[in-house]
Amino acid sequence: MKQPAIPIEFLRGLLEDPEYRAMLRVRLISGDVPAGIEGMIWHYVYGKPPETLNLLVSDPYDAMSDEELAASALQLAAELQALQPN
């Protein structure tokens, strides 16, 4: 396996250094950290939100028989007719 150009231990030491962390905090609060980096920090801490949403939509008419659908349609038609001005 190829060795990284900068040893991981060195980089870990930088990230764990109190002075570096203090400066990072200042840059984050002042808005000097690029949005992509700030977003990555949020993802690491709180998890990345899903890229897609799976919506479960239930249709009350799916469970109705043809006769029930016809009766419901007639009822809706009557209600709409009652809303029409004379």
N, C-alpha and C positions, 0 to 999 in steps of 0.2 A: 504494500500500500504506500502511496506517495505521501511524504511528510508535508504538512501545511507550511506555507512560507513563514507564517508567524506561529510559534507554538501556542497551543490552546491554553496552557498554564499561564502564559504571559497575558493573554487577552482576558482570561478569567480574573487575574490579579487586578487588571485595570477596572473591570466592571465591579469588583468588590472593594475598590479603593474609596474610602469616605470622601476624599477631596473630589474625585471624579463624580461620585454620586451627587455631591452638593452642587457641582457645576451643571450636571445634567438637570437637576431640579430647577435651577435658575433658568436654563435654556427652555425647559418645558413650560414653565410658568410665564416666561416672557414671550413665548410663541416663536422662538427661534429654531425649534426642531421642525423639520419638514413634516407635513401632514401624514405622509406615508409611514414615516417612522413612528409618529405618535399613534397612528391607527394600529400599527403592528404591536406596540406596547399594550394597547387596550385588548387586542386579540389574545396576546399571551396571558394577560391577567384574567380576563373575563370570558375568553373563548370567542372564536369567530362566529358571527351570526350565520345562519344558513343562507346559501345563495338562492335557494328556491323555497317556496312555501307549498306544502301539500294541503289543500283545503278539502275538507270533507263536507260536502253539501248534500243534505237529504231533501228529497222532493216528496212532499206529503202525497202527491198524486201517484207516485210509483206503486204504493200499496193498495190503491183503489181498483176495484173491478170496473169493467166497462159500464155497467149499470150505475155504479156510484159516480163515475166521472160524468156520465150523461146527466144525472140528477144534479150534480154540483154545477155543471155548465148552465142548466136551466135556472137554478137558483141565482147564479151570478147574473145571468141575463135579466132576470126579473128585478134584481137589485139595481142594475144599471138603468133599466127602463124607468124605475121609480125615481131616479135622480134627474131624469130629463125634464126640462120645463114643458109644461102643457101648452 
